[in-house]
């Protein structure tokens, strides 16, 4: 029989991060994108961000062992970002242009961008939504973003070309909390 204790012991021995909300273990753990305060392992320090793509949650660590958890949408298999990065740029109502790789993978979807330098202006119809946090590694743009979306059904899904999507209201909240230089770990 799998008990909470045996699960935690096995997960700890395997080196898996232990993150759990403060709910009774008998309650069902349905996906809920609503921001809420949850407990987090002490290894994650205040001011850090952790993203767990397989569970579709982003954690903004607010104090020792405490984080705000947001529901997110993540990249399709093979397109997702993993590793550590820093937020080196932030934009309100950002402009957007698909990468050359995105245009090559889906030429019909991105036909208006092929063979030109067109950049879609920011606004409600822009795929990056209301805010964008730009992920860099060693000062180089990864072209991965944490951003809003005009497709709320993509939250809780592996849908995007690699970026981390949030509901616009949630990314606006996170944007106000997160300073430049924030360390982001995507497992």
C-alpha positions, -999 to +999 in steps of 0.1 A: +000+000+000+014+034-010+012+057+020+022+094+022+052+085+043+065+058+018+059+082-011+078+110+006+106+087+016+109+073-020+108+107-036+134+121-012+157+091-019+153+097-056+163+134-052+129+147-064+118+181-052+090+178-027+064+205-032+029+203-018+001+226-010-013+227+025-043+204+019-054+171+035-038+142+016-073+126+014-085+155-008-083+150-046-055+170-063-073+184-093-055+210-114-064+245-102-047+275-119-059+299-093-029+316-075-026+303-039-001+302-012+015+268-007+044+252+013+076+245-006+109+228+003+134+250+021+160+245-007+141+271-027+148+306-014+127+337-014+129+356-046+134+324-067+110+309-092+104+272-098+084+258-127+073+222-128+060+216-163+046+181-158+023+194-131+016+227-149+026+250-119+049+279-114+060+287-079+072+322-068+090+318-035+079+346-011+095+335+021+113+304+035+091+273+027+063+295+013+054+302-023+026+315-045+016+288-069+002+297-104-012+274-130+006+275-163+006+261-198+039+247-211+057+237-243+048+207-264+070+176-261+104+184-276+099+222-275+100+228-238+127+247-219+144+230-189+173+243-168+181+275-150+178+310-164+174+346-152+148+372-160+168+399-177+140+418-194+103+425-187+077+440-210+041+453-206+020+444-237+050+431-255+054+429-293+059+394-308+074+376-337+077+339-341+112+325-343+125+312-376+121+277-363+084+283-355+078+296-390+096+266-405+076+241-383+042+257-391+045+277-423+007+280-427+001+292-391+029+319-394+026+327-431+022+365-425+057+365-409+075+345-436+100+364-457+097+397-438+105+414-406+069+420-394+065+422-357+030+420-342+023+449-319+013+444-283-023+442-273-051+418-265-047+398-298-010+393-293+000+357-283+023+370-255-006+386-237-005+414-212+031+408-198+062+389-207+093+380-186+123+371-208+145+342-199+183+346-204+213+322-198+247+338-194+234+371-208+220+355-240+183+355-248+169+319-248+138+331-267+117+314-240+093+336-221+069+335-192+040+354-206+003+359-207-020+344-232-051+351-252-058+314-252-069+306-216-077+270-225-040+264-230-034+267-192-029+232-178-018+219-212+014+212-231+004+234-259+030+261-268+062+263-287+081+262-255+072+292-235+054+292-201+019+307-205-002+322-177-036+337-176-033+375-182-045+385-147-020+360-132+010+372-153+002+408-144+003+399-107+036+379-111+051+407-132+046+432-104+063+409-079+093+396-099+124+418-102+150+417-130+177+391-122+153+366-107+166+330-110+141+307-127+145+269-125+125+247-148+126+210-140 
